[in-house]
Amino acid sequence: MRKDTAVRKVVERQTGVALWRQIADRIRLAISNGDYDATGMVPAETTLAGEFGVNRHTVRSALAALAEEGLVRAVQGRGTMIERKERVSYPISKRTRFSQGLGHQVKEIGTRLLGHAELPASGEVAKALGISPGDPVTELRTVSSGDGRPLSVSSSYYPAHRFPRMAEEFERLNSVTKAFAAHGLDDYVRASTEIVARHADAEELSMLKLSPGAIVLEAQSTNADLDGKPIEYSRSRFAADRMKLRIET
């Protein structure tokens, strides 16, 4: 079997997923796997068009999406160069703190509050926090970045009766740990973490500045005080091509 015929099978027509998006996914995976490390360049458009069995315009659309993510860059007279941006390693351990976890891997760390609300706990949130469905919780929606690159977007929930000023203190201090301390809680630990990989939805694409088809790692986590009582439930979505999660025991 010819090589180009074998490669062509990785894109499927009439699936509802645009061909350029499928090709962007395959190129992104190849970059992650180090397939192009020898040259540091993505193969020429004509080469990719032949491998995937599409026209150059379709390949060009895929490369444009990857360039928007910051993964590749067109260089006049040379082709498409891979941008060498190492993924940030984020440890998940007994005491997980975003800024401390990134350590010296980035120069500038930022967390921006997208919005907050007090609302009744859903069944999922109530179960994680050990409260009754409908009990009031404070929701904080944030996006965190490193050196100007969005790394994660999170929705976090706190029992409103225990932390009545959570949103106010976070806005003032720009830190969950400090907001807890303002309520008299000086230390807490990670109780559980579940991680899944999936395609980013529309909101995540916008917040993390990703192109359609990009993958996020979703971590659903619960933090507890030193008596084991849940204090925070979060859904954090990390850009998979920028972050890797490291479990520490």
C-alpha positions as CSV (number, residue, x, y, z in Angstrom):
1,M,0.0,0.0,0.0
2,R,1.3,3.5,-0.9
3,K,2.2,5.7,2.0
4,D,0.0,8.6,0.9
5,T,-3.1,6.3,0.7
6,A,-2.5,5.1,4.2
7,V,-2.1,8.7,5.5
8,R,-5.2,9.8,3.6
9,K,-7.4,7.5,5.8
10,V,-6.8,9.8,8.8
11,V,-9.2,12.4,7.4
12,E,-12.8,11.4,6.9
13,R,-15.4,13.1,4.6
14,Q,-19.1,13.4,5.5
15,T,-18.5,13.2,9.2
16,G,-19.6,16.7,10.0
17,V,-16.1,17.7,11.0
18,A,-14.4,20.0,8.5
19,L,-11.4,18.6,6.7
20,W,-9.2,21.5,7.6
21,R,-10.0,20.9,11.3
22,Q,-9.2,17.2,11.0
23,I,-5.9,18.1,9.3
24,A,-5.0,20.8,12.0
25,D,-5.7,18.1,14.7
26,R,-3.3,15.6,12.9
27,I,-0.6,18.2,12.5
28,R,-0.9,19.4,16.1
29,L,-0.6,15.7,17.2
30,A,2.5,15.2,15.0
31,I,4.1,18.3,16.4
32,S,3.4,17.1,20.0
33,N,4.9,13.7,19.1
34,G,8.0,15.3,17.7
35,D,7.5,14.0,14.2
36,Y,9.0,17.2,12.7
37,D,11.8,17.8,15.2
38,A,14.5,17.0,12.7
39,T,13.7,20.1,10.6
40,G,11.7,22.2,12.9
41,M,9.4,22.8,10.0
42,V,6.0,21.5,9.0
43,P,6.1,19.8,5.6
44,A,5.3,22.0,2.6
45,E,1.6,22.7,1.7
46,T,1.9,20.6,-1.5
47,T,3.3,17.7,0.5
48,L,0.5,17.8,3.1
49,A,-2.1,18.2,0.5
50,G,-0.9,15.0,-1.2
51,E,-0.7,13.1,2.1
52,F,-4.2,14.1,3.2
53,G,-5.7,13.9,-0.3
54,V,-7.0,17.5,-0.2
55,N,-6.3,20.8,-2.0
56,R,-3.7,23.3,-0.8
57,H,-6.5,25.7,0.3
58,T,-7.7,23.2,2.8
59,V,-4.2,22.7,4.2
60,R,-3.7,26.5,4.2
61,S,-6.8,26.8,6.4
62,A,-5.5,24.2,8.8
63,L,-2.1,25.9,9.1
64,A,-3.8,29.3,9.6
65,A,-5.7,27.9,12.6
66,L,-2.5,26.5,14.1
67,A,-0.8,29.9,13.5
68,E,-3.6,31.6,15.4
69,E,-2.9,29.3,18.3
70,G,0.8,30.3,18.2
71,L,1.8,26.8,17.4
72,V,3.4,27.5,14.0
73,R,4.6,30.6,12.1
74,A,4.9,31.3,8.4
75,V,8.4,32.4,7.3
76,Q,8.8,34.1,4.0
77,G,10.8,32.0,1.6
78,R,11.1,29.0,4.0
79,G,7.7,27.6,4.8
80,T,5.9,27.0,8.1
81,M,8.1,26.9,11.2
82,I,7.2,25.3,14.5
83,E,7.2,27.7,17.4
84,R,9.3,26.2,20.1
85,K,7.1,26.9,23.2
86,E,7.6,24.3,25.8
87,R,4.5,23.1,27.7
88,V,4.3,24.3,31.3
89,S,4.3,21.5,33.8
90,Y,1.7,21.8,36.5
91,P,2.0,19.5,39.6
92,I,-1.1,18.2,41.3
93,S,-0.3,17.3,44.8
94,K,-1.6,17.4,48.4
95,R,-1.2,21.2,48.4
96,T,-1.8,22.5,44.9
97,R,-1.4,26.2,44.3
98,F,-1.4,27.6,40.8
99,S,1.3,30.3,41.2
100,Q,3.6,28.0,43.2
101,G,3.0,25.1,40.9
102,L,4.3,27.0,37.9
103,G,7.4,28.0,39.8
104,H,10.1,29.5,37.7
105,Q,8.8,28.1,34.4
106,V,7.2,31.5,33.5
107,K,8.2,35.0,34.4
108,E,4.7,36.5,34.8
109,I,1.7,34.7,36.2
110,G,-1.8,36.3,36.1
111,T,-5.3,35.3,37.1
112,R,-8.3,37.4,35.9
113,L,-11.8,37.2,37.3
114,L,-14.3,36.8,34.5
115,G,-17.3,37.0,36.7
116,H,-18.9,35.8,39.9
117,A,-22.4,34.9,41.2
118,E,-24.2,33.5,44.2
119,L,-26.4,30.6,43.1
120,P,-28.1,27.4,44.3
121,A,-25.8,24.4,44.3
122,S,-26.4,21.9,41.5
123,G,-26.5,18.2,42.3
124,E,-22.9,17.8,41.1
125,V,-21.6,20.8,43.1
126,A,-23.6,19.9,46.2
127,K,-22.2,16.3,46.2
128,A,-18.6,17.5,45.9
129,L,-19.0,20.1,48.7
130,G,-21.0,17.8,51.0
131,I,-24.0,20.2,51.1
132,S,-27.6,19.9,50.0
133,P,-28.7,20.7,46.5
134,G,-30.0,24.2,46.4
135,D,-27.8,25.5,49.2
136,P,-26.2,28.8,48.2
137,V,-22.7,28.7,46.8
138,T,-20.4,31.4,45.4
139,E,-19.1,30.8,41.8
140,L,-15.9,32.4,40.6
141,R,-15.0,32.2,36.9
142,T,-11.4,32.9,36.2
143,V,-8.7,32.6,33.4
144,S,-5.1,32.1,34.3
145,S,-2.1,32.9,32.1
146,G,1.7,32.6,32.0
147,D,3.8,35.2,30.2
148,G,0.7,36.5,28.5
149,R,-0.5,33.1,27.2
150,P,-3.8,31.8,28.5
151,L,-3.2,28.5,30.2
152,S,-6.5,27.6,32.0
153,V,-10.1,28.7,32.5
154,S,-11.9,27.7,35.7
155,S,-15.3,27.6,37.4
156,S,-14.9,27.3,41.1
157,Y,-17.6,26.9,43.8
158,Y,-17.5,27.7,47.6
159,P,-20.1,27.2,50.3
160,A,-21.6,30.7,50.8
161,H,-22.5,30.2,54.4
162,R,-18.8,29.5,55.3
163,F,-17.2,32.0,52.9
164,P,-19.7,34.8,52.5
165,R,-17.2,37.3,51.2
166,M,-15.4,35.0,48.8
167,A,-15.9,37.1,45.6
168,E,-15.2,40.3,47.4
169,E,-12.0,39.0,48.9
170,F,-10.8,37.4,45.7
171,E,-11.3,40.7,43.8
172,R,-9.4,42.5,46.5
173,L,-6.5,40.0,46.9
174,N,-6.5,38.2,43.5
175,S,-5.8,34.9,45.3
176,V,-8.0,32.0,46.4
177,T,-5.5,31.1,49.2
178,K,-5.5,34.7,50.5
179,A,-9.3,34.9,50.2
180,F,-9.5,31.7,52.4
181,A,-7.1,33.3,54.9
182,A,-9.3,36.4,55.1
183,H,-12.1,34.0,56.3
184,G,-9.8,32.5,58.9
185,L,-8.7,29.4,56.9
186,D,-4.9,29.3,56.8
187,D,-4.3,25.9,55.1
188,Y,-6.1,23.4,52.9
189,V,-5.3,20.3,50.9
190,R,-6.4,18.6,47.7
191,A,-8.9,15.9,48.4
192,S,-9.5,14.5,44.9
193,T,-8.8,15.2,41.2
194,E,-10.3,13.6,38.1
195,I,-8.9,14.4,34.7
196,V,-10.4,13.9,31.2
197,A,-9.2,15.1,27.7
198,R,-11.7,16.4,25.2
199,H,-12.2,19.0,22.5
200,A,-12.6,22.5,23.7
201,D,-16.1,24.0,23.5
202,A,-16.8,27.5,22.1
203,E,-16.3,29.4,25.3
204,E,-13.0,27.6,26.0
205,L,-11.8,28.3,22.4
206,S,-12.5,32.0,23.0
207,M,-11.1,32.3,26.5
208,L,-7.9,30.2,25.8
209,K,-7.4,31.7,22.3
210,L,-7.5,28.2,20.7
211,S,-8.6,27.2,17.2
212,P,-11.5,24.7,16.6
213,G,-10.4,21.2,17.3
214,A,-8.0,22.0,20.0
215,I,-7.8,19.7,23.0
216,V,-8.3,20.7,26.7
217,L,-7.5,18.7,29.8
218,E,-10.4,19.1,32.3
219,A,-9.6,18.6,35.9
220,Q,-12.5,18.3,38.3
221,S,-11.1,18.8,41.8
222,T,-12.1,19.1,45.4
223,N,-10.1,20.9,48.1
224,A,-10.8,20.4,51.8
225,D,-9.8,21.9,55.1
226,L,-7.5,20.0,57.5
227,D,-10.5,18.3,59.1
228,G,-11.5,16.9,55.7
229,K,-14.5,19.1,55.1
230,P,-14.8,20.2,51.5
231,I,-14.3,23.9,50.9
232,E,-13.9,24.2,47.1
233,Y,-15.0,22.4,44.0
234,S,-13.5,23.4,40.6
235,R,-13.7,22.6,37.0
236,S,-10.4,23.7,35.4
237,R,-9.7,23.4,31.7
238,F,-6.1,23.5,30.6
239,A,-4.9,24.1,27.0
240,A,-3.3,20.7,26.3
241,D,-0.7,22.0,23.9
242,R,0.5,24.5,26.6
243,M,0.1,22.6,29.8
244,K,0.9,19.1,31.1
245,L,-0.4,17.9,34.4
246,R,2.0,16.0,36.7
247,I,0.5,13.9,39.6
248,E,2.7,14.0,42.7
249,T,2.2,11.6,45.6
